[in-house]
Amino acid sequence: MLRLLIYKTAAEMDSMTKPEVAVRLSDKVSMCNYKANRLVCNAADFAMQVHGGIGYSRHKPFEHIYRHHRRYRITEGAEEIQMRKVAGHLFGFMG
């Protein structure tokens, strides 16, 4: 479901100018950003749990994946900001 949302949003972005994307698709971009980062972090966290202590060490790629994508949950705008942006579009608070 997430993959299709990303593909659809990307296809719509390709057919618009940059100012149009900012106005018409920022809620969909926020949805993709929030859900994709959350999905990757949960998968990496689960993989580290399955592998126990060695999953947290640098011997397995899970630690790097988790650290890398956890950073994106912060730098692209905190999850709360992404949720507020989506809620604003859903309830008509965004212009």
ChimeraX commands (.cxc) that place a marker at each C-alpha (Angstrom):
marker #1 position 0.00,0.00,0.00 radius 0.5
marker #1 position 2.82,2.38,0.87 radius 0.5
marker #1 position 4.69,1.57,-2.33 radius 0.5
marker #1 position 1.63,2.45,-4.40 radius 0.5
marker #1 position 1.16,5.71,-2.49 radius 0.5
marker #1 position 4.78,6.61,-3.19 radius 0.5
marker #1 position 4.48,5.73,-6.90 radius 0.5
marker #1 position 1.22,7.69,-7.27 radius 0.5
marker #1 position 2.62,10.71,-5.45 radius 0.5
marker #1 position 5.80,10.63,-7.53 radius 0.5
marker #1 position 3.79,10.39,-10.76 radius 0.5
marker #1 position 1.67,13.36,-9.71 radius 0.5
marker #1 position 4.80,15.32,-8.77 radius 0.5
marker #1 position 6.25,14.70,-12.23 radius 0.5
marker #1 position 3.22,16.33,-13.86 radius 0.5
marker #1 position 3.33,19.53,-11.74 radius 0.5
marker #1 position 5.58,22.50,-11.22 radius 0.5
marker #1 position 7.41,22.87,-7.92 radius 0.5
marker #1 position 5.04,25.53,-6.49 radius 0.5
marker #1 position 2.04,23.35,-7.38 radius 0.5
marker #1 position 3.59,20.38,-5.61 radius 0.5
marker #1 position 4.10,22.44,-2.46 radius 0.5
marker #1 position 0.44,23.43,-2.43 radius 0.5
marker #1 position -1.32,20.33,-3.71 radius 0.5
marker #1 position 0.84,17.39,-2.65 radius 0.5
marker #1 position 2.59,18.31,0.59 radius 0.5
marker #1 position 0.12,16.18,2.57 radius 0.5
marker #1 position 0.83,13.12,0.43 radius 0.5
marker #1 position 4.59,13.68,0.66 radius 0.5
marker #1 position 4.22,13.90,4.45 radius 0.5
marker #1 position 2.24,10.64,4.48 radius 0.5
marker #1 position 4.94,8.89,2.45 radius 0.5
marker #1 position 7.73,10.29,4.61 radius 0.5
marker #1 position 6.07,9.39,7.90 radius 0.5
marker #1 position 4.96,5.89,6.98 radius 0.5
marker #1 position 8.09,4.84,5.06 radius 0.5
marker #1 position 10.48,5.94,7.80 radius 0.5
marker #1 position 8.32,4.31,10.46 radius 0.5
marker #1 position 8.16,1.05,8.47 radius 0.5
marker #1 position 11.92,0.87,7.95 radius 0.5
marker #1 position 12.68,1.63,11.61 radius 0.5
marker #1 position 10.20,-0.98,12.81 radius 0.5
marker #1 position 11.66,-3.61,10.47 radius 0.5
marker #1 position 15.23,-2.84,11.56 radius 0.5
marker #1 position 14.17,-2.84,15.21 radius 0.5
marker #1 position 12.48,-6.22,14.80 radius 0.5
marker #1 position 15.58,-7.63,13.05 radius 0.5
marker #1 position 17.79,-6.39,15.91 radius 0.5
marker #1 position 15.43,-8.00,18.43 radius 0.5
marker #1 position 15.54,-11.33,16.58 radius 0.5
marker #1 position 19.35,-11.34,16.49 radius 0.5
marker #1 position 19.71,-10.31,20.12 radius 0.5
marker #1 position 22.81,-8.47,21.28 radius 0.5
marker #1 position 24.72,-9.07,18.05 radius 0.5
marker #1 position 21.92,-7.31,16.13 radius 0.5
marker #1 position 22.80,-4.10,17.95 radius 0.5
marker #1 position 26.50,-4.39,17.18 radius 0.5
marker #1 position 28.13,-3.20,14.00 radius 0.5
marker #1 position 28.58,-6.79,12.81 radius 0.5
marker #1 position 25.07,-6.78,11.33 radius 0.5
marker #1 position 23.63,-4.19,8.93 radius 0.5
marker #1 position 20.50,-3.62,11.06 radius 0.5
marker #1 position 22.25,-1.21,13.38 radius 0.5
marker #1 position 23.31,1.00,10.47 radius 0.5
marker #1 position 19.87,0.85,8.83 radius 0.5
marker #1 position 18.13,1.76,12.08 radius 0.5
marker #1 position 20.53,4.62,12.86 radius 0.5
marker #1 position 20.39,5.95,9.30 radius 0.5
marker #1 position 16.60,5.94,9.00 radius 0.5
marker #1 position 16.01,7.09,12.55 radius 0.5
marker #1 position 17.86,10.24,11.56 radius 0.5
marker #1 position 15.40,10.81,8.70 radius 0.5
marker #1 position 12.51,10.66,11.15 radius 0.5
marker #1 position 14.03,13.79,12.69 radius 0.5
marker #1 position 15.70,15.75,9.87 radius 0.5
marker #1 position 12.81,15.66,7.37 radius 0.5
marker #1 position 10.57,17.15,10.03 radius 0.5
marker #1 position 9.58,15.44,13.22 radius 0.5
marker #1 position 6.81,12.86,12.98 radius 0.5
marker #1 position 4.49,15.18,14.87 radius 0.5
marker #1 position 4.99,17.87,12.22 radius 0.5
marker #1 position 4.26,15.37,9.44 radius 0.5
marker #1 position 1.05,14.28,11.21 radius 0.5
marker #1 position 0.00,17.90,11.77 radius 0.5
marker #1 position 0.52,18.68,8.10 radius 0.5
marker #1 position -1.65,15.73,7.04 radius 0.5
marker #1 position -4.33,16.58,9.61 radius 0.5
marker #1 position -4.32,20.20,8.48 radius 0.5
marker #1 position -5.04,19.15,4.91 radius 0.5
marker #1 position -7.69,16.64,5.98 radius 0.5
marker #1 position -9.57,19.12,8.15 radius 0.5
marker #1 position -9.06,22.16,5.92 radius 0.5
marker #1 position -6.70,24.15,8.11 radius 0.5
marker #1 position -3.98,24.34,5.46 radius 0.5
marker #1 position -4.40,26.85,2.62 radius 0.5
marker link #1:1,2 radius 0.2
marker link #1:2,3 radius 0.2
marker link #1:3,4 radius 0.2
marker link #1:4,5 radius 0.2
marker link #1:5,6 radius 0.2
marker link #1:6,7 radius 0.2
marker link #1:7,8 radius 0.2
marker link #1:8,9 radius 0.2
marker link #1:9,10 radius 0.2
marker link #1:10,11 radius 0.2
marker link #1:11,12 radius 0.2
marker link #1:12,13 radius 0.2
marker link #1:13,14 radius 0.2
marker link #1:14,15 radius 0.2
marker link #1:15,16 radius 0.2
marker link #1:16,17 radius 0.2
marker link #1:17,18 radius 0.2
marker link #1:18,19 radius 0.2
marker link #1:19,20 radius 0.2
marker link #1:20,21 radius 0.2
marker link #1:21,22 radius 0.2
marker link #1:22,23 radius 0.2
marker link #1:23,24 radius 0.2
marker link #1:24,25 radius 0.2
marker link #1:25,26 radius 0.2
marker link #1:26,27 radius 0.2
marker link #1:27,28 radius 0.2
marker link #1:28,29 radius 0.2
marker link #1:29,30 radius 0.2
marker link #1:30,31 radius 0.2
marker link #1:31,32 radius 0.2
marker link #1:32,33 radius 0.2
marker link #1:33,34 radius 0.2
marker link #1:34,35 radius 0.2
marker link #1:35,36 radius 0.2
marker link #1:36,37 radius 0.2
marker link #1:37,38 radius 0.2
marker link #1:38,39 radius 0.2
marker link #1:39,40 radius 0.2
marker link #1:40,41 radius 0.2
marker link #1:41,42 radius 0.2
marker link #1:42,43 radius 0.2
marker link #1:43,44 radius 0.2
marker link #1:44,45 radius 0.2
marker link #1:45,46 radius 0.2
marker link #1:46,47 radius 0.2
marker link #1:47,48 radius 0.2
marker link #1:48,49 radius 0.2
marker link #1:49,50 radius 0.2
marker link #1:50,51 radius 0.2
marker link #1:51,52 radius 0.2
marker link #1:52,53 radius 0.2
marker link #1:53,54 radius 0.2
marker link #1:54,55 radius 0.2
marker link #1:55,56 radius 0.2
marker link #1:56,57 radius 0.2
marker link #1:57,58 radius 0.2
marker link #1:58,59 radius 0.2
marker link #1:59,60 radius 0.2
marker link #1:60,61 radius 0.2
marker link #1:61,62 radius 0.2
marker link #1:62,63 radius 0.2
marker link #1:63,64 radius 0.2
marker link #1:64,65 radius 0.2
marker link #1:65,66 radius 0.2
marker link #1:66,67 radius 0.2
marker link #1:67,68 radius 0.2
marker link #1:68,69 radius 0.2
marker link #1:69,70 radius 0.2
marker link #1:70,71 radius 0.2
marker link #1:71,72 radius 0.2
marker link #1:72,73 radius 0.2
marker link #1:73,74 radius 0.2
marker link #1:74,75 radius 0.2
marker link #1:75,76 radius 0.2
marker link #1:76,77 radius 0.2
marker link #1:77,78 radius 0.2
marker link #1:78,79 radius 0.2
marker link #1:79,80 radius 0.2
marker link #1:80,81 radius 0.2
marker link #1:81,82 radius 0.2
marker link #1:82,83 radius 0.2
marker link #1:83,84 radius 0.2
marker link #1:84,85 radius 0.2
marker link #1:85,86 radius 0.2
marker link #1:86,87 radius 0.2
marker link #1:87,88 radius 0.2
marker link #1:88,89 radius 0.2
marker link #1:89,90 radius 0.2
marker link #1:90,91 radius 0.2
marker link #1:91,92 radius 0.2
marker link #1:92,93 radius 0.2
marker link #1:93,94 radius 0.2
marker link #1:94,95 radius 0.2
view
